[in-house]
Amino acid sequence: MDNFNKNLIIVDDTDKIIGSKKALVSHHLKTLTLHRAFSVFLFSSDNKMLVQKRSLDKFVFPEHWGNTCCSHPFLSEMSFNDPLSDVKIHAIKRLQYELGIKENEVGFDDLLFKERIVYIARPEKSEGKFIGTDIKSQEIEIFPESQNIMKEGLKSEDFGEYEVDYILFVKKNSSDLTIKPNPSEVMEARWVSKQEFDILFKNEKIVPWVRVLCQYIDPFSYFK
């Protein structure tokens, strides 16, 4: 987790901002806290999805296959007055950081907002529900600086997820994209068809938020 010392956006189950906590604290099972996040599903013109296998260096679900990219926006004024723009800006930066996709290759208007899902993922259980697309702005608040925990000695089994996840879809020509995975974040990235994704889903370790999401929608149907 490269962002372990940054301030996540703590929300209630309606996505209203109620505080801020360090990323490491928010993901630790003993202090697991609902926070705002995003998941990007990038498709090629022939409807293949770019998926990634998470690095061994990840605290949360290492060596699991997931969608194209996932991360968090960090607390700022825009988190309050324009949450969706805030999420999109962070998503563009994260695509470049994890996968080498340049900011001029996937732009703000390319990111299509589909839904928000509240989900929780612990080792023993994962579940979630959609909360809709009616995103509301709110008055800016100042929260006290939160304390962090020491990352030394912690294991991946100590961490989980509890998120209001903004689901973003993108469709681009794969030949127009620079794909150069960051090895500290991504073990492998590949384009997969619906059939290949189903095989991965059945036979490999899959991040729980993708499993939860696929209970409600088929990502491959979005651009059909």
C-alpha positions in Angstrom: 0.0 0.0 0.0 1.9 3.0 -1.3 -0.6 5.5 0.1 -0.7 4.1 3.7 0.0 7.6 5.2 -2.5 9.5 3.2 -5.9 10.7 4.5 -8.8 8.7 3.2 -12.4 10.1 2.9 -14.4 8.5 5.6 -18.1 8.3 4.7 -21.4 6.9 6.0 -23.4 4.3 3.9 -25.0 7.2 1.9 -21.5 8.5 0.9 -21.7 11.5 3.1 -18.2 12.6 4.4 -18.0 12.2 8.2 -14.3 12.2 8.8 -10.8 11.2 7.7 -8.4 8.4 8.6 -5.0 7.2 7.4 -5.3 4.5 4.7 -3.4 1.9 6.8 -5.8 2.3 9.7 -8.9 2.3 7.6 -8.0 -1.1 6.0 -6.8 -2.9 9.1 -9.4 -5.4 10.3 -9.4 -4.1 13.8 -10.2 -0.6 12.7 -11.9 -1.3 9.3 -13.7 1.9 8.4 -16.0 2.8 5.5 -14.3 5.1 3.0 -14.7 6.4 -0.6 -12.9 4.5 -3.4 -13.1 3.9 -7.1 -12.8 0.9 -9.5 -11.9 1.4 -13.2 -13.0 -1.2 -15.9 -11.1 -0.4 -19.1 -12.3 -2.1 -22.3 -10.8 -2.3 -25.7 -12.7 -1.6 -28.9 -13.2 -5.4 -29.3 -14.7 -5.6 -25.8 -11.8 -7.1 -24.0 -11.2 -6.0 -20.4 -7.7 -5.1 -19.1 -7.3 -7.0 -15.8 -4.4 -7.1 -13.4 -2.9 -9.4 -10.9 -2.0 -7.5 -7.8 1.6 -7.4 -6.6 2.9 -9.5 -3.7 3.8 -6.1 -2.1 0.1 -5.2 -1.7 -1.2 -5.3 1.9 -4.7 -5.9 0.7 -5.4 -9.1 -1.3 -2.0 -9.6 -2.9 -1.7 -12.1 -5.8 -5.4 -11.7 -6.6 -6.8 -10.9 -10.0 -8.9 -7.8 -10.3 -10.3 -5.3 -12.7 -8.1 -2.7 -14.4 -7.4 -0.4 -11.5 -8.7 0.4 -8.0 -7.7 3.0 -5.4 -9.0 6.0 -3.4 -9.4 9.7 -3.7 -7.8 11.6 -0.8 -9.4 14.2 1.2 -9.5 17.7 -0.3 -12.0 20.5 -0.9 -13.2 18.8 -4.1 -14.1 15.7 -2.1 -17.0 17.8 -0.7 -18.0 20.1 -3.5 -17.5 17.8 -6.6 -17.1 14.2 -5.5 -17.3 12.6 -9.0 -14.7 15.0 -10.5 -12.5 14.3 -7.5 -12.8 10.5 -8.1 -12.1 10.8 -11.8 -9.0 13.0 -11.3 -7.5 10.4 -8.9 -8.5 7.5 -11.2 -6.5 9.1 -14.1 -3.5 9.5 -11.9 -3.8 5.9 -10.6 -4.0 4.4 -14.1 -0.7 6.1 -14.9 0.9 5.1 -11.6 -0.1 1.4 -11.7 -0.2 0.6 -15.4 1.7 3.4 -17.2 -1.4 4.7 -19.0 -0.6 8.3 -19.8 -3.0 11.0 -18.8 -3.6 12.1 -22.4 -4.6 8.5 -23.3 -7.5 8.2 -20.8 -9.0 11.5 -20.1 -11.7 12.9 -17.8 -14.5 12.5 -20.3 -13.5 9.0 -21.1 -14.4 7.8 -17.6 -18.1 6.9 -17.6 -19.7 6.7 -14.1 -21.9 3.6 -13.8 -22.8 3.1 -10.1 -21.7 3.2 -6.5 -21.5 0.1 -4.5 -21.1 -0.2 -0.7 -19.2 -3.4 0.0 -17.2 -5.0 2.8 -14.6 -7.7 2.4 -13.1 -9.6 5.3 -11.4 -13.0 5.0 -14.5 -14.8 6.1 -17.2 -12.8 4.3 -17.8 -10.4 1.4 -21.1 -8.6 0.6 -22.3 -5.4 -0.9 -25.2 -3.4 -2.4 -25.7 -0.6 -4.9 -26.6 2.9 -3.5 -27.3 4.7 -6.8 -25.8 7.5 -8.8 -27.4 10.5 -7.1 -24.1 12.1 -5.8 -24.5 15.0 -3.5 -22.1 17.8 -2.6 -21.8 19.1 0.9 -20.3 21.8 3.0 -16.6 21.7 3.5 -15.5 20.5 7.0 -12.1 20.4 8.7 -11.3 17.1 10.5 -8.6 16.6 13.1 -5.4 14.9 11.9 -5.8 11.1 12.4 -3.1 8.8 13.9 -1.5 6.1 11.9 -0.2 2.6 12.9 3.2 1.1 12.3 3.2 -1.1 9.2 6.1 -3.2 10.3 5.1 -6.8 11.2 1.7 -6.5 9.5 0.5 -9.3 7.2 -2.0 -9.3 4.3 -4.3 -11.4 6.5 -4.6 -8.3 8.8 -6.4 -6.3 6.2 -9.7 -6.0 4.4 -11.9 -3.5 2.5 -14.9 -1.5 3.4 -15.8 1.0 0.7 -18.2 3.2 -1.2 -16.8 2.3 -4.6 -17.4 4.5 -7.6 -17.6 2.2 -10.7 -16.1 3.8 -13.8 -16.1 2.3 -17.3 -13.8 3.3 -20.2 -13.6 2.1 -23.8 -10.5 2.8 -25.9 -8.5 1.3 -28.8 -5.9 -0.8 -27.1 -3.3 0.2 -29.7 -3.7 3.8 -28.4 -2.7 3.0 -24.9 0.7 2.6 -23.2 0.6 -0.4 -20.9 3.7 -0.6 -18.7 2.8 -2.1 -15.3 4.5 -0.8 -12.2 6.0 -4.0 -10.6 5.5 -2.8 -7.1 1.7 -2.7 -7.8 1.0 -5.2 -10.6 2.4 -8.7 -11.2 0.7 -9.1 -14.6 -1.7 -7.2 -16.8 -3.6 -8.7 -19.7 -6.6 -8.2 -22.0 -9.3 -10.8 -21.6 -12.5 -11.7 -23.4 -15.7 -12.5 -21.6 -14.9 -16.2 -21.9 -11.3 -15.8 -20.6 -12.6 -13.6 -17.7 -15.1 -16.3 -16.7 -12.3 -18.9 -16.6 -10.2 -16.6 -14.4 -13.2 -16.0 -12.2 -13.8 -19.7 -11.8 -10.2 -20.9 -11.3 -8.1 -18.1 -9.8 -8.1 -15.9 -6.7 -10.3 -12.9 -7.5 -10.5 -9.7 -5.4 -13.8 -9.7 -3.5 -15.1 -6.4 -4.8 -15.1 -7.9 -8.3 -16.9 -11.0 -7.1 -19.5 -8.8 -5.3 -20.0 -6.5 -8.3 -20.5 -9.5 -10.7 -23.4 -10.6 -8.5 -25.3 -7.6 -9.8 -23.9 -6.7 -13.3 -21.9 -8.2 -16.1 -19.1 -5.8 -16.8 -18.8 -7.1 -20.4 -22.4 -6.0 -21.1 -21.8 -2.3 -20.5 -20.6 -1.4 -24.0 -22.8 -3.8 -25.9 
